[in-house]
Amino acid sequence: MNVLILGSGGREHAFAWKIAQSKQLENLYIAPGNAGTAHCGTNVNISATDFEAVKKLVWEKGIDMVLVGPEDPLVKGIHDYFLQDDVLKDIPVIGPKKDGAQLEGSKDFSKQFMMRHGVPTARYQSFTKDTCEEGKKFLETLEPPFVLKASGLAAGKGVLIIDNIKEAKAELENMLLNAKFGDASATVVIEEFLHGIELSVFVLTDGKSYKILPAAKDYKRIGEGDTGLNTGGMGAVSPVPFADEAFIKKVEEKVVKPTINGLVKDGIDYRGFIFIGLMNNKGEPSVIEYNCRMGDPETEVVIPRIESDLLDLLDGVATQTLDKKSFAVTSQTATTVVLVSGGYPEDYEKGKVVSGLEKVEGSQVFHAGTKQDGDKVVTSGGRVFAVTSFGNSIKEAVATSFSNAEKITYDKKYYRRDIGKDLMEWKGY
């Protein structure tokens, strides 16, 4: 099977690394890929949202399956583009069509979906620039902290959690009237703050049946102790001690089944991954958000824990035979520590020369923001590497990740040294 992965981050490197191990694979292409994916297959320097260039590549290379990593091409309708093209229509795309991608593309849409199908979530209302004053009044009905979400895609940075009502009203104005997040904040969702501990649950579906993949917890803030600005993710752990078998069963009954059934009822033929961001409040799950793809950096701990052939599972999605597939998961813990550029998530410099990758032992290094420059690897993004390790405990796994994170060097390298610390100290509710 000839497979094309679209994307260039750590998630795509993890996919490429895993799919490269499949006996069913003939050739693997990654567009545009990074310096890490080049070791798993062939990088092709085209944008994941240049659908014409993707079509040309699929035709020339005899691609049998396309796996879409990031949300942007999905929200822009790459799956629909394939279905509407005589050359491409029979080539399976792993990732939802435009209607299903709205689960991530519009927070307003996803909240309405949850309410319609009885999925537990926070009380909310949506506002535009014409209803900004009503939004301020709604804020007054909530207890702090206040949650403001840009409805559209904002690269993981469109959510504000604010303790002060005056500041919350000012930020609402900034989002709606001053386009703080551009078009993404033309509509703003205000919702009540959910208490508890956060995790991510991943579901793979063929539109009829589903498989629940390992759960994970990621760390979004730049600073240790969960302080500072939100990022795309600074690390992740899987499994997590507060998501035991009983809790995941509850998630399946209260969240996963109503979500899959809701998609069917709404006539949305959804084939791909559903990322469910959850809050666990004393054993009860509530949905924070949906994403229409795998999370990053959670993919870098979830996918390595799957011991079976990932391509076989994806073929089950493509052929709608997922119910006949099975997969095994290691009982070991996986942790990943993300190395970022100095200044991230705000302004940062690119092109820093990386050294020390050859010194890494006992970890898998997934490239997130790198490119090859001659014989050198240089930084090309805010998040640069995800260092993934296994252990019999979080402590053991994360110690290996930290040890190897030290061996990789580039100018102004930064990483959080407390990934997993809260879970090691977790004593239950």
Helices and strands as residue ranges (DSSP letters): E 2-7, H 10-19, E 27-32, G 37-39, E 42-43, H 51-61, E 65-68, H 71-75, H 78-83, E 93-94, H 98-105, H 107-116, E 124-128, G 129-131, H 132-139, E 146-150, E 159-162, H 165-176, G 182-185, E 187-192, E 197-205, E 210-212, E 217-218, E 221-223, E 227-230, E 235-238, H 245-251, I 252-256, H 257-265, E 272-281, E 284-291, H 299-305, H 310-318, G 322-324, E 333-340, G 357-359, E 364-367, E 370-373, E 376-379, E 383-391, H 394-407, H 421-424
